[in-house]
């Protein structure tokens, strides 16, 4: 949303210029955040596995995208080596990433180099983002850009954003929004260029934007104009033969995230979830010992097996609750508490990770104590933590 303000500083992406007695446009949320959110929504909609940000700068977009579960490879390319070295640590896994690993592997790499150079490690990507990039090119570099990105990299989707000069009439100053900009296109100029590139390299293109104009100025369009390109031709052989070519970029930073694809992390998560569920059910059982009378399973008073008595029934059971009630219940024999694996794997996340009881038993082998036939987890009914 854009707002008019009187006699203030003009603000576009945090650039402030003193312009007294003039109207200015201020965006909420800030324009750069709107651009990043646009890319994030594209990722959520199309679920790409491999995403590259050309001209990644301070890696803010990469920091947002690393939380997208579908992405398995995330790459940033920038000409400013020092900036990459300074910001790389922001992409490192944190403690929470180790305690709660992703479902899929994720590798993040930052490359130092020009986006106008061909590097085979940028082949085969699902989405390439060029956010506020092309306006920094002179005419010679701009002519090279389509051949490298559209022709050589040839990703399935490309999103390009650039300033809309039609909107500039609403700003107090007539100069470019950034001193490094070589040009700023009108909507007609950008669309003419984009359609020509799309037709030449077999892409379709749709136009949109972020940073809506204030009421009464709708004719100037959005502050940032965006083209979303989708490849309509079959992938070329060069685009498929990944890593068979020249490595031009220098790796500045790389990291990999823990995931459930890695057996050590997967087993650790499964073990934690199993102990959590077992201890939760054991606590319920201990409470029931105090609140309810435990009856023998049969008339044989010598039978030490006692059945699990749950909390008082709720008035209305959901379908999930009813299904859970039909699964084998935990039970107690002497001072040992048992939870059948069938009961444990009924919990959604464990069922999703393991798939079946056999796989669950495999994960728990040599880590968690099971009963003789391996059908249930076995723990002490009382331990020092209970007193």
Order of alpha helices (4+ residues) and beta strands (2+ residues): beta-beta-beta-beta-alpha-beta-alpha-beta-alpha-alpha-beta-beta-alpha-beta-alpha-beta-beta-alpha-beta-alpha-beta-alpha-beta-beta-alpha-alpha-alpha-beta
